[in-house]
Amino acid sequence: MARLYRVLVPVSDIEAAQEFYESVLGASGKRVSPGRHYFDCEGTILACFDPQADGDGYAAKPNPEPLYIAVSDLQATYEACRGAGARFSEGAPPGVGPLGEIANRPWGEESFYAADPFGNSLCFVSRDSVFTG
């Protein structure tokens, strides 16, 4: 049996990424290298990765598809995203409902879509409504 244990989120400024994700996730995480900051999301690591800061010699390219994150308090996370500089006009795939608003999705999840300051698409889902198929 396989287990997903780390997801890379490409960023172009590791310090700004740390600040954004600390604010949104409500956790400080851990700097593990000059260009990597890890956040433990109940056993799966959300790894902010700045390849330039890590000396890898190439620029980060944002993930085009949403990263889904279940949260206990969707409204508080929405407000944290607003305060941290998330972009609400980006992030949602076509046909899922209103951009940047908390809404009930056709598959039953209550969620909102946004993009982090680096263009990574994110979807925050109420933990009580997570649909896994």
N, CA, C and O atoms as CSV, one atom per row, in Angstrom:
chain,resi,resn,atom,element,x,y,z
A,1,MET,N,N,0.846,-1.187,0.000
A,1,MET,CA,C,0.000,0.000,0.000
A,1,MET,C,C,0.883,1.239,0.000
A,1,MET,O,O,1.817,1.338,0.795
A,2,ALA,N,N,0.598,2.162,-0.870
A,2,ALA,CA,C,1.349,3.416,-0.954
A,2,ALA,C,C,0.746,4.461,-0.019
A,2,ALA,O,O,-0.436,4.397,0.320
A,3,ARG,N,N,1.570,5.420,0.391
A,3,ARG,CA,C,1.115,6.523,1.237
A,3,ARG,C,C,1.731,7.812,0.718
A,3,ARG,O,O,2.953,7.918,0.611
A,4,LEU,N,N,0.901,8.786,0.396
A,4,LEU,CA,C,1.374,10.103,-0.007
A,4,LEU,C,C,1.926,10.794,1.230
A,4,LEU,O,O,1.214,10.948,2.222
A,5,TYR,N,N,3.196,11.216,1.184
A,5,TYR,CA,C,3.768,11.823,2.378
A,5,TYR,C,C,4.311,13.231,2.172
A,5,TYR,O,O,4.555,13.930,3.155
A,6,ARG,N,N,4.513,13.683,0.911
A,6,ARG,CA,C,5.009,15.039,0.688
A,6,ARG,C,C,4.473,15.566,-0.638
A,6,ARG,O,O,4.424,14.846,-1.635
A,7,VAL,N,N,4.072,16.840,-0.627
A,7,VAL,CA,C,3.623,17.522,-1.830
A,7,VAL,C,C,4.425,18.814,-1.949
A,7,VAL,O,O,4.451,19.625,-1.023
A,8,LEU,N,N,5.082,19.002,-3.098
A,8,LEU,CA,C,5.863,20.220,-3.322
A,8,LEU,C,C,4.977,21.344,-3.837
A,8,LEU,O,O,4.177,21.154,-4.754
A,9,VAL,N,N,5.131,22.514,-3.236
A,9,VAL,CA,C,4.458,23.721,-3.683
A,9,VAL,C,C,5.567,24.678,-4.120
A,9,VAL,O,O,6.260,25.247,-3.277
A,10,PRO,N,N,5.743,24.861,-5.448
A,10,PRO,CA,C,6.818,25.710,-5.944
A,10,PRO,C,C,6.575,27.185,-5.603
A,10,PRO,O,O,5.479,27.707,-5.810
A,11,VAL,N,N,7.599,27.838,-5.086
A,11,VAL,CA,C,7.500,29.256,-4.722
A,11,VAL,C,C,8.757,29.980,-5.192
A,11,VAL,O,O,9.803,29.365,-5.399
A,12,SER,N,N,8.639,31.278,-5.353
A,12,SER,CA,C,9.789,32.065,-5.804
A,12,SER,C,C,10.417,32.889,-4.684
A,12,SER,O,O,11.405,33.586,-4.910
A,13,ASP,N,N,9.853,32.815,-3.482
A,13,ASP,CA,C,10.381,33.544,-2.329
A,13,ASP,C,C,10.027,32.729,-1.079
A,13,ASP,O,O,8.892,32.767,-0.605
A,14,ILE,N,N,11.003,32.000,-0.559
A,14,ILE,CA,C,10.745,31.078,0.542
A,14,ILE,C,C,10.292,31.802,1.810
A,14,ILE,O,O,9.479,31.276,2.570
A,15,GLU,N,N,10.811,32.995,2.036
A,15,GLU,CA,C,10.404,33.753,3.227
A,15,GLU,C,C,8.937,34.174,3.123
A,15,GLU,O,O,8.181,34.038,4.084
A,16,ALA,N,N,8.539,34.681,1.966
A,16,ALA,CA,C,7.145,35.088,1.756
A,16,ALA,C,C,6.222,33.869,1.790
A,16,ALA,O,O,5.101,33.951,2.291
A,17,ALA,N,N,6.689,32.749,1.261
A,17,ALA,CA,C,5.896,31.512,1.290
A,17,ALA,C,C,5.684,31.057,2.733
A,17,ALA,O,O,4.576,30.683,3.116
A,18,GLN,N,N,6.745,31.092,3.523
A,18,GLN,CA,C,6.630,30.709,4.929
A,18,GLN,C,C,5.583,31.579,5.617
A,18,GLN,O,O,4.727,31.073,6.342
A,19,GLU,N,N,5.654,32.874,5.390
A,19,GLU,CA,C,4.710,33.808,6.013
A,19,GLU,C,C,3.272,33.523,5.568
A,19,GLU,O,O,2.361,33.485,6.395
A,20,PHE,N,N,3.069,33.322,4.261
A,20,PHE,CA,C,1.730,33.065,3.737
A,20,PHE,C,C,1.156,31.776,4.335
A,20,PHE,O,O,0.055,31.781,4.885
A,21,TYR,N,N,1.898,30.685,4.226
A,21,TYR,CA,C,1.364,29.396,4.672
A,21,TYR,C,C,1.258,29.299,6.188
A,21,TYR,O,O,0.368,28.610,6.688
A,22,GLU,N,N,2.136,29.965,6.941
A,22,GLU,CA,C,1.971,30.007,8.393
A,22,GLU,C,C,0.647,30.673,8.749
A,22,GLU,O,O,-0.088,30.196,9.614
A,23,SER,N,N,0.355,31.772,8.078
A,23,SER,CA,C,-0.878,32.505,8.344
A,23,SER,C,C,-2.106,31.689,7.967
A,23,SER,O,O,-3.073,31.633,8.727
A,24,VAL,N,N,-2.075,31.057,6.800
A,24,VAL,CA,C,-3.231,30.326,6.291
A,24,VAL,C,C,-3.436,28.993,7.024
A,24,VAL,O,O,-4.569,28.623,7.332
A,25,LEU,N,N,-2.355,28.282,7.300
A,25,LEU,CA,C,-2.460,26.969,7.940
A,25,LEU,C,C,-2.491,27.044,9.464
A,25,LEU,O,O,-2.873,26.083,10.132
A,26,GLY,N,N,-2.091,28.181,10.003
A,26,GLY,CA,C,-2.070,28.323,11.455
A,26,GLY,C,C,-1.005,27.487,12.126
A,26,GLY,O,O,-1.175,27.048,13.264
A,27,ALA,N,N,0.108,27.261,11.417
A,27,ALA,CA,C,1.210,26.448,11.948
A,27,ALA,C,C,2.529,27.043,11.472
A,27,ALA,O,O,2.594,27.632,10.393
A,28,SER,N,N,3.579,26.891,12.275
A,28,SER,CA,C,4.858,27.491,11.917
A,28,SER,C,C,5.697,26.648,10.975
A,28,SER,O,O,6.538,27.197,10.263
A,29,GLY,N,N,5.507,25.372,10.943
A,29,GLY,CA,C,6.317,24.533,10.071
A,29,GLY,C,C,7.774,24.521,10.482
A,29,GLY,O,O,8.133,24.889,11.601
A,30,LYS,N,N,8.616,24.081,9.536
A,30,LYS,CA,C,10.042,23.933,9.847
A,30,LYS,C,C,10.874,24.164,8.594
A,30,LYS,O,O,10.599,23.574,7.549
A,31,ARG,N,N,11.893,25.023,8.690
A,31,ARG,CA,C,12.830,25.238,7.586
A,31,ARG,C,C,13.783,24.057,7.561
A,31,ARG,O,O,14.452,23.792,8.559
A,32,VAL,N,N,13.862,23.346,6.454
A,32,VAL,CA,C,14.705,22.162,6.372
A,32,VAL,C,C,15.905,22.358,5.457
A,32,VAL,O,O,16.823,21.537,5.458
A,33,SER,N,N,15.910,23.435,4.678
A,33,SER,CA,C,17.054,23.813,3.848
A,33,SER,C,C,16.846,25.276,3.473
A,33,SER,O,O,15.796,25.839,3.781
A,34,PRO,N,N,17.812,25.901,2.820
A,34,PRO,CA,C,17.627,27.312,2.463
A,34,PRO,C,C,16.405,27.582,1.581
A,34,PRO,O,O,15.885,28.697,1.580
A,35,GLY,N,N,15.949,26.595,0.845
A,35,GLY,CA,C,14.827,26.802,-0.050
A,35,GLY,C,C,13.641,25.897,0.208
A,35,GLY,O,O,12.772,25.769,-0.654
A,36,ARG,N,N,13.580,25.266,1.368
A,36,ARG,CA,C,12.456,24.371,1.683
A,36,ARG,C,C,11.932,24.656,3.079
A,36,ARG,O,O,12.688,24.742,4.047
A,37,HIS,N,N,10.627,24.799,3.154
A,37,HIS,CA,C,9.961,24.967,4.444
A,37,HIS,C,C,8.809,23.978,4.470
A,37,HIS,O,O,7.945,23.996,3.594
A,38,TYR,N,N,8.800,23.109,5.483
A,38,TYR,CA,C,7.834,22.021,5.559
A,38,TYR,C,C,6.739,22.320,6.581
A,38,TYR,O,O,7.003,22.812,7.679
A,39,PHE,N,N,5.501,22.007,6.187
A,39,PHE,CA,C,4.349,22.089,7.074
A,39,PHE,C,C,3.729,20.701,7.154
A,39,PHE,O,O,3.381,20.113,6.129
A,40,ASP,N,N,3.590,20.173,8.378
A,40,ASP,CA,C,2.991,18.855,8.563
A,40,ASP,C,C,1.472,19.013,8.579
A,40,ASP,O,O,0.913,19.618,9.494
A,41,CYS,N,N,0.824,18.475,7.579
A,41,CYS,CA,C,-0.637,18.519,7.467
A,41,CYS,C,C,-1.183,17.134,7.775
A,41,CYS,O,O,-1.597,16.398,6.880
A,42,GLU,N,N,-1.175,16.798,9.049
A,42,GLU,CA,C,-1.641,15.500,9.542
A,42,GLU,C,C,-0.981,14.325,8.834
A,42,GLU,O,O,-1.654,13.384,8.412
A,43,GLY,N,N,0.327,14.385,8.708
A,43,GLY,CA,C,1.081,13.266,8.158
A,43,GLY,C,C,1.539,13.446,6.727
A,43,GLY,O,O,2.453,12.750,6.285
A,44,THR,N,N,0.932,14.357,5.995
A,44,THR,CA,C,1.420,14.689,4.657
A,44,THR,C,C,2.094,16.049,4.749
A,44,THR,O,O,1.518,17.001,5.275
A,45,ILE,N,N,3.307,16.136,4.241
A,45,ILE,CA,C,4.071,17.376,4.311
A,45,ILE,C,C,3.736,18.263,3.119
A,45,ILE,O,O,3.867,17.843,1.969
A,46,LEU,N,N,3.305,19.492,3.397
A,46,LEU,CA,C,3.198,20.520,2.372
A,46,LEU,C,C,4.562,21.198,2.369
A,46,LEU,O,O,4.929,21.880,3.326
A,47,ALA,N,N,5.306,21.005,1.292
A,47,ALA,CA,C,6.685,21.481,1.214
A,47,ALA,C,C,6.791,22.680,0.285
A,47,ALA,O,O,6.750,22.531,-0.937
A,48,CYS,N,N,6.925,23.857,0.857
A,48,CYS,CA,C,7.201,25.044,0.042
A,48,CYS,C,C,8.630,24.889,-0.455
A,48,CYS,O,O,9.550,24.652,0.328
A,49,PHE,N,N,8.807,25.025,-1.762
A,49,PHE,CA,C,10.106,24.763,-2.376
A,49,PHE,C,C,10.482,25.911,-3.310
A,49,PHE,O,O,9.812,26.161,-4.312
A,50,ASP,N,N,11.564,26.602,-2.963
A,50,ASP,CA,C,12.123,27.684,-3.771
A,50,ASP,C,C,13.428,27.167,-4.380
A,50,ASP,O,O,14.458,27.154,-3.706
A,51,PRO,N,N,13.396,26.741,-5.646
A,51,PRO,CA,C,14.591,26.141,-6.238
A,51,PRO,C,C,15.782,27.095,-6.321
A,51,PRO,O,O,16.927,26.654,-6.223
A,52,GLN,N,N,15.536,28.378,-6.498
A,52,GLN,CA,C,16.639,29.348,-6.541
A,52,GLN,C,C,17.333,29.425,-5.180
A,52,GLN,O,O,18.561,29.396,-5.105
A,53,ALA,N,N,16.551,29.524,-4.112
A,53,ALA,CA,C,17.125,29.606,-2.764
A,53,ALA,C,C,17.851,28.327,-2.382
A,53,ALA,O,O,18.778,28.356,-1.572
A,54,ASP,N,N,17.434,27.197,-2.964
A,54,ASP,CA,C,18.084,25.918,-2.672
A,54,ASP,C,C,19.301,25.678,-3.571
A,54,ASP,O,O,19.971,24.652,-3.452
A,55,GLY,N,N,19.585,26.633,-4.475
A,55,GLY,CA,C,20.752,26.515,-5.336
A,55,GLY,C,C,20.560,25.615,-6.540
A,55,GLY,O,O,21.538,25.161,-7.134
A,56,ASP,N,N,19.310,25.347,-6.913
A,56,ASP,CA,C,19.050,24.437,-8.026
A,56,ASP,C,C,19.118,25.096,-9.394
A,56,ASP,O,O,19.107,24.400,-10.409
A,57,GLY,N,N,19.187,26.423,-9.445
A,57,GLY,CA,C,19.458,27.120,-10.699
A,57,GLY,C,C,18.311,27.213,-11.687
A,57,GLY,O,O,18.550,27.438,-12.873
A,58,TYR,N,N,17.076,27.049,-11.242
A,58,TYR,CA,C,15.947,27.266,-12.146
A,58,TYR,C,C,14.830,27.951,-11.369
A,58,TYR,O,O,14.803,27.917,-10.139
A,59,ALA,N,N,13.919,28.565,-12.094
A,59,ALA,CA,C,12.822,29.301,-11.476
A,59,ALA,C,C,11.642,28.372,-11.202
A,59,ALA,O,O,11.377,27.439,-11.960
A,60,ALA,N,N,10.955,28.642,-10.123
A,60,ALA,CA,C,9.764,27.882,-9.761
A,60,ALA,C,C,8.639,28.160,-10.747
A,60,ALA,O,O,8.465,29.290,-11.203
A,61,LYS,N,N,7.883,27.128,-11.070
A,61,LYS,CA,C,6.676,27.260,-11.894
A,61,LYS,C,C,5.510,26.766,-11.051
A,61,LYS,O,O,5.576,25.667,-10.500
A,62,PRO,N,N,4.442,27.554,-10.938
A,62,PRO,CA,C,3.338,27.151,-10.060
A,62,PRO,C,C,2.615,25.901,-10.533
A,62,PRO,O,O,2.558,25.604,-11.726
A,63,ASN,N,N,2.070,25.185,-9.577
A,63,ASN,CA,C,1.228,24.027,-9.886
A,63,ASN,C,C,-0.060,24.543,-10.527
A,63,ASN,O,O,-0.714,25.417,-9.959
A,64,PRO,N,N,-0.434,24.027,-11.686
A,64,PRO,CA,C,-1.636,24.542,-12.357
A,64,PRO,C,C,-2.941,23.970,-11.816
A,64,PRO,O,O,-3.984,24.614,-11.927
A,65,GLU,N,N,-2.906,22.807,-11.248
A,65,GLU,CA,C,-4.126,22.170,-10.735
A,65,GLU,C,C,-4.223,22.393,-9.226
A,65,GLU,O,O,-3.200,22.489,-8.548
A,66,PRO,N,N,-5.442,22.475,-8.699
A,66,PRO,CA,C,-5.604,22.788,-7.279
A,66,PRO,C,C,-5.034,21.723,-6.345
A,66,PRO,O,O,-5.080,20.524,-6.622
A,67,LEU,N,N,-4.509,22.202,-5.255
A,67,LEU,CA,C,-4.113,21.374,-4.124
A,67,LEU,C,C,-5.255,21.500,-3.121
A,67,LEU,O,O,-5.564,22.611,-2.690
A,68,TYR,N,N,-5.887,20.401,-2.740
A,68,TYR,CA,C,-7.050,20.413,-1.859
A,68,TYR,C,C,-6.608,20.215,-0.414
A,68,TYR,O,O,-5.881,19.276,-0.091
A,69,ILE,N,N,-7.069,21.127,0.451
A,69,ILE,CA,C,-6.689,21.110,1.861
A,69,ILE,C,C,-7.962,21.162,2.705
A,69,ILE,O,O,-8.738,22.111,2.601
A,70,ALA,N,N,-8.175,20.148,3.536
A,70,ALA,CA,C,-9.328,20.111,4.429
A,70,ALA,C,C,-9.014,20.907,5.688
A,70,ALA,O,O,-7.939,20.768,6.271
A,71,VAL,N,N,-9.961,21.742,6.100
A,71,VAL,CA,C,-9.776,22.591,7.281
A,71,VAL,C,C,-10.991,22.487,8.195
A,71,VAL,O,O,-12.098,22.198,7.740
A,72,SER,N,N,-10.777,22.721,9.477
A,72,SER,CA,C,-11.860,22.645,10.463
A,72,SER,C,C,-12.767,23.868,10.405
A,72,SER,O,O,-13.978,23.749,10.592
A,73,ASP,N,N,-12.198,25.036,10.150
A,73,ASP,CA,C,-12.983,26.272,10.137
A,73,ASP,C,C,-12.783,26.967,8.796
A,73,ASP,O,O,-11.828,27.721,8.611
A,74,LEU,N,N,-13.694,26.705,7.867
A,74,LEU,CA,C,-13.560,27.229,6.504
A,74,LEU,C,C,-13.617,28.754,6.471
A,74,LEU,O,O,-12.848,29.382,5.744
A,75,GLN,N,N,-14.507,29.352,7.239
A,75,GLN,CA,C,-14.626,30.813,7.251
A,75,GLN,C,C,-13.352,31.462,7.787
A,75,GLN,O,O,-12.886,32.455,7.228
A,76,ALA,N,N,-12.788,30.920,8.853
A,76,ALA,CA,C,-11.550,31.471,9.414
A,76,ALA,C,C,-10.401,31.324,8.411
A,76,ALA,O,O,-9.567,32.221,8.289
A,77,THR,N,N,-10.356,30.216,7.705
A,77,THR,CA,C,-9.313,30.015,6.692
A,77,THR,C,C,-9.492,30.989,5.543
A,77,THR,O,O,-8.516,31.520,5.014
A,78,TYR,N,N,-10.741,31.225,5.157
A,78,TYR,CA,C,-11.044,32.207,4.101
A,78,TYR,C,C,-10.518,33.586,4.508
A,78,TYR,O,O,-9.867,34.267,3.715
A,79,GLU,N,N,-10.800,33.985,5.731
A,79,GLU,CA,C,-10.331,35.293,6.220
A,79,GLU,C,C,-8.806,35.326,6.310
A,79,GLU,O,O,-8.193,36.344,5.991
A,80,ALA,N,N,-8.189,34.228,6.740
A,80,ALA,CA,C,-6.724,34.169,6.804
A,80,ALA,C,C,-6.124,34.310,5.402
A,80,ALA,O,O,-5.115,34.992,5.222
A,81,CYS,N,N,-6.741,33.670,4.421
A,81,CYS,CA,C,-6.268,33.793,3.036
A,81,CYS,C,C,-6.366,35.234,2.559
A,81,CYS,O,O,-5.441,35.756,1.938
A,82,ARG,N,N,-7.492,35.871,2.852
A,82,ARG,CA,C,-7.659,37.286,2.479
A,82,ARG,C,C,-6.548,38.130,3.081
A,82,ARG,O,O,-5.925,38.936,2.390
A,83,GLY,N,N,-6.304,37.940,4.370
A,83,GLY,CA,C,-5.292,38.724,5.062
A,83,GLY,C,C,-3.873,38.438,4.612
A,83,GLY,O,O,-2.998,39.296,4.722
A,84,ALA,N,N,-3.638,37.231,4.102
A,84,ALA,CA,C,-2.286,36.819,3.719
A,84,ALA,C,C,-1.958,37.131,2.260
A,84,ALA,O,O,-0.831,36.906,1.820
A,85,GLY,N,N,-2.928,37.644,1.511
A,85,GLY,CA,C,-2.640,38.023,0.129
A,85,GLY,C,C,-2.988,36.988,-0.922
A,85,GLY,O,O,-2.455,37.036,-2.030
A,86,ALA,N,N,-3.876,36.047,-0.599
A,86,ALA,CA,C,-4.323,35.089,-1.617
A,86,ALA,C,C,-5.068,35.843,-2.712
A,86,ALA,O,O,-5.661,36.895,-2.473
A,87,ARG,N,N,-5.023,35.287,-3.910
A,87,ARG,CA,C,-5.747,35.876,-5.044
A,87,ARG,C,C,-6.990,35.039,-5.286
A,87,ARG,O,O,-6.903,33.839,-5.546
A,88,PHE,N,N,-8.132,35.674,-5.199
A,88,PHE,CA,C,-9.392,34.957,-5.308
A,88,PHE,C,C,-9.964,34.951,-6.717
A,88,PHE,O,O,-10.976,34.294,-6.962
A,89,SER,N,N,-9.352,35.655,-7.633
A,89,SER,CA,C,-9.826,35.632,-9.020
A,89,SER,C,C,-9.165,34.508,-9.799
A,89,SER,O,O,-9.459,34.310,-10.978
A,90,GLU,N,N,-8.273,33.771,-9.146
A,90,GLU,CA,C,-7.554,32.665,-9.768
A,90,GLU,C,C,-7.752,31.411,-8.930
A,90,GLU,O,O,-8.218,31.465,-7.791
A,91,GLY,N,N,-7.387,30.288,-9.521
A,91,GLY,CA,C,-7.318,29.068,-8.722
A,91,GLY,C,C,-8.371,28.033,-9.013
A,91,GLY,O,O,-8.109,26.839,-8.865
A,92,ALA,N,N,-9.560,28.446,-9.423
A,92,ALA,CA,C,-10.626,27.456,-9.612
A,92,ALA,C,C,-10.653,26.944,-11.038
A,92,ALA,O,O,-10.528,27.717,-11.988
A,93,PRO,N,N,-10.816,25.648,-11.182
A,93,PRO,CA,C,-11.019,25.107,-12.522
A,93,PRO,C,C,-12.398,25.516,-13.042
A,93,PRO,O,O,-13.283,25.825,-12.243
A,94,PRO,N,N,-12.598,25.525,-14.353
A,94,PRO,CA,C,-13.895,25.916,-14.910
A,94,PRO,C,C,-15.029,25.004,-14.426
A,94,PRO,O,O,-14.846,23.800,-14.246
A,95,GLY,N,N,-16.193,25.606,-14.223
A,95,GLY,CA,C,-17.389,24.834,-13.931
A,95,GLY,C,C,-17.606,24.406,-12.500
A,95,GLY,O,O,-18.495,23.594,-12.243
A,96,VAL,N,N,-16.834,24.914,-11.556
A,96,VAL,CA,C,-17.004,24.471,-10.170
A,96,VAL,C,C,-17.796,25.463,-9.334
A,96,VAL,O,O,-17.999,25.235,-8.142
A,97,GLY,N,N,-18.241,26.544,-9.924
A,97,GLY,CA,C,-19.014,27.521,-9.179
A,97,GLY,C,C,-18.258,28.817,-9.011
A,97,GLY,O,O,-17.258,29.054,-9.689
A,98,PRO,N,N,-18.733,29.660,-8.104
A,98,PRO,CA,C,-18.177,31.006,-7.973
A,98,PRO,C,C,-16.703,30.998,-7.548
A,98,PRO,O,O,-16.300,30.256,-6.653
A,99,LEU,N,N,-15.927,31.831,-8.206
A,99,LEU,CA,C,-14.524,31.992,-7.831
A,99,LEU,C,C,-14.422,32.799,-6.541
A,99,LEU,O,O,-15.133,33.787,-6.355
A,100,GLY,N,N,-13.556,32.378,-5.681
A,100,GLY,CA,C,-13.233,33.157,-4.498
A,100,GLY,C,C,-14.331,33.292,-3.475
A,100,GLY,O,O,-14.260,34.168,-2.613
A,101,GLU,N,N,-15.337,32.461,-3.540
A,101,GLU,CA,C,-16.402,32.493,-2.551
A,101,GLU,C,C,-16.572,31.112,-1.945
A,101,GLU,O,O,-16.352,30.097,-2.606
A,102,ILE,N,N,-16.963,31.085,-0.692
A,102,ILE,CA,C,-17.321,29.805,-0.092
A,102,ILE,C,C,-18.631,29.369,-0.731
A,102,ILE,O,O,-19.604,30.122,-0.760
A,103,ALA,N,N,-18.642,28.141,-1.244
A,103,ALA,CA,C,-19.830,27.641,-1.936
A,103,ALA,C,C,-19.921,26.136,-1.786
A,103,ALA,O,O,-18.927,25.462,-1.514
A,104,ASN,N,N,-21.118,25.622,-1.965
A,104,ASN,CA,C,-21.327,24.177,-2.010
A,104,ASN,C,C,-21.115,23.724,-3.448
A,104,ASN,O,O,-21.751,24.237,-4.369
A,105,ARG,N,N,-20.225,22.768,-3.633
A,105,ARG,CA,C,-19.861,22.291,-4.967
A,105,ARG,C,C,-20.807,21.174,-5.402
A,105,ARG,O,O,-21.442,20.537,-4.561
A,106,PRO,N,N,-20.904,20.931,-6.715
A,106,PRO,CA,C,-21.816,19.897,-7.235
A,106,PRO,C,C,-21.578,18.509,-6.621
A,106,PRO,O,O,-22.510,17.706,-6.560
A,107,TRP,N,N,-20.375,18.215,-6.175
A,107,TRP,CA,C,-20.062,16.904,-5.604
A,107,TRP,C,C,-20.236,16.884,-4.082
A,107,TRP,O,O,-19.903,15.892,-3.434
A,108,GLY,N,N,-20.762,17.991,-3.505
A,108,GLY,CA,C,-21.125,18.009,-2.100
A,108,GLY,C,C,-20.178,18.704,-1.151
A,108,GLY,O,O,-20.509,18.875,0.022
A,109,GLU,N,N,-19.021,19.107,-1.611
A,109,GLU,CA,C,-18.075,19.782,-0.720
A,109,GLU,C,C,-18.416,21.261,-0.579
A,109,GLU,O,O,-18.861,21.911,-1.525
A,110,GLU,N,N,-18.194,21.772,0.631
A,110,GLU,CA,C,-18.245,23.206,0.872
A,110,GLU,C,C,-16.794,23.688,0.833
A,110,GLU,O,O,-15.954,23.209,1.595
A,111,SER,N,N,-16.509,24.635,-0.057
A,111,SER,CA,C,-15.115,25.004,-0.271
A,111,SER,C,C,-14.990,26.391,-0.888
A,111,SER,O,O,-15.978,27.028,-1.253
A,112,PHE,N,N,-13.734,26.836,-0.990
A,112,PHE,CA,C,-13.421,28.012,-1.800
A,112,PHE,C,C,-12.086,27.789,-2.490
A,112,PHE,O,O,-11.222,27.065,-1.995
A,113,TYR,N,N,-11.941,28.423,-3.635
A,113,TYR,CA,C,-10.718,28.339,-4.428
A,113,TYR,C,C,-9.986,29.668,-4.367
A,113,TYR,O,O,-10.599,30.734,-4.301
A,114,ALA,N,N,-8.670,29.584,-4.390
A,114,ALA,CA,C,-7.824,30.766,-4.405
A,114,ALA,C,C,-6.466,30.364,-4.974
A,114,ALA,O,O,-6.219,29.191,-5.257
A,115,ALA,N,N,-5.606,31.337,-5.133
A,115,ALA,CA,C,-4.222,31.064,-5.520
A,115,ALA,C,C,-3.313,31.730,-4.503
A,115,ALA,O,O,-3.603,32.824,-4.018
A,116,ASP,N,N,-2.211,31.065,-4.182
A,116,ASP,CA,C,-1.237,31.683,-3.284
A,116,ASP,C,C,-0.515,32.805,-4.039
A,116,ASP,O,O,-0.728,32.956,-5.242
A,117,PRO,N,N,0.321,33.584,-3.377
A,117,PRO,CA,C,1.000,34.691,-4.054
A,117,PRO,C,C,1.941,34.270,-5.190
A,117,PRO,O,O,2.452,35.118,-5.921
A,118,PHE,N,N,2.166,32.971,-5.334
A,118,PHE,CA,C,3.085,32.458,-6.359
A,118,PHE,C,C,2.341,31.816,-7.521
A,118,PHE,O,O,2.960,31.288,-8.445
A,119,GLY,N,N,1.006,31.860,-7.475
A,119,GLY,CA,C,0.188,31.330,-8.555
A,119,GLY,C,C,-0.239,29.885,-8.398
A,119,GLY,O,O,-0.866,29.330,-9.301
A,120,ASN,N,N,0.087,29.253,-7.264
A,120,ASN,CA,C,-0.355,27.876,-7.027
A,120,ASN,C,C,-1.843,27.858,-6.710
A,120,ASN,O,O,-2.312,28.603,-5.849
A,121,SER,N,N,-2.571,27.016,-7.398
A,121,SER,CA,C,-4.006,26.884,-7.198
A,121,SER,C,C,-4.275,26.079,-5.926
A,121,SER,O,O,-3.674,25.027,-5.704
A,122,LEU,N,N,-5.185,26.590,-5.098
A,122,LEU,CA,C,-5.522,25.955,-3.826
A,122,LEU,C,C,-7.031,25.863,-3.689
A,122,LEU,O,O,-7.757,26.741,-4.157
A,123,CYS,N,N,-7.498,24.813,-3.056
A,123,CYS,CA,C,-8.904,24.693,-2.700
A,123,CYS,C,C,-8.962,24.288,-1.235
A,123,CYS,O,O,-8.404,23.265,-0.840
A,124,PHE,N,N,-9.643,25.100,-0.436
A,124,PHE,CA,C,-9.834,24.794,0.971
A,124,PHE,C,C,-11.244,24.259,1.150
A,124,PHE,O,O,-12.213,24.877,0.710
A,125,VAL,N,N,-11.353,23.100,1.803
A,125,VAL,CA,C,-12.602,22.365,1.923
A,125,VAL,C,C,-12.936,22.193,3.408
A,125,VAL,O,O,-12.067,21.875,4.220
A,126,SER,N,N,-14.190,22.405,3.740
A,126,SER,CA,C,-14.635,22.135,5.109
A,126,SER,C,C,-14.418,20.655,5.402
A,126,SER,O,O,-14.869,19.787,4.655
A,127,ARG,N,N,-13.732,20.388,6.481
A,127,ARG,CA,C,-13.430,19.009,6.876
A,127,ARG,C,C,-14.693,18.145,6.960
A,127,ARG,O,O,-14.646,16.945,6.688
A,128,ASP,N,N,-15.808,18.753,7.333
A,128,ASP,CA,C,-17.068,18.014,7.484
A,128,ASP,C,C,-17.697,17.626,6.160
A,128,ASP,O,O,-18.628,16.822,6.142
A,129,SER,N,N,-17.213,18.178,5.041
A,129,SER,CA,C,-17.858,17.901,3.758
A,129,SER,C,C,-16.927,17.227,2.736
A,129,SER,O,O,-17.281,17.099,1.564
A,130,VAL,N,N,-15.753,16.805,3.179
A,130,VAL,CA,C,-14.771,16.197,2.248
A,130,VAL,C,C,-15.401,15.005,1.530
A,130,VAL,O,O,-15.982,14.114,2.150
A,131,PHE,N,N,-15.266,15.020,0.204
A,131,PHE,CA,C,-15.762,13.926,-0.618
A,131,PHE,C,C,-14.556,13.165,-1.165
A,131,PHE,O,O,-13.690,13.759,-1.807
A,132,THR,N,N,-14.493,11.866,-0.918
A,132,THR,CA,C,-13.358,11.064,-1.391
A,132,THR,C,C,-13.760,10.020,-2.415
A,132,THR,O,O,-12.972,9.135,-2.750
A,133,GLY,N,N,-14.969,10.119,-2.908
A,133,GLY,CA,C,-15.393,9.201,-3.958
A,133,GLY,C,C,-16.141,8.072,-3.391
A,133,GLY,O,O,-16.581,7.191,-4.129
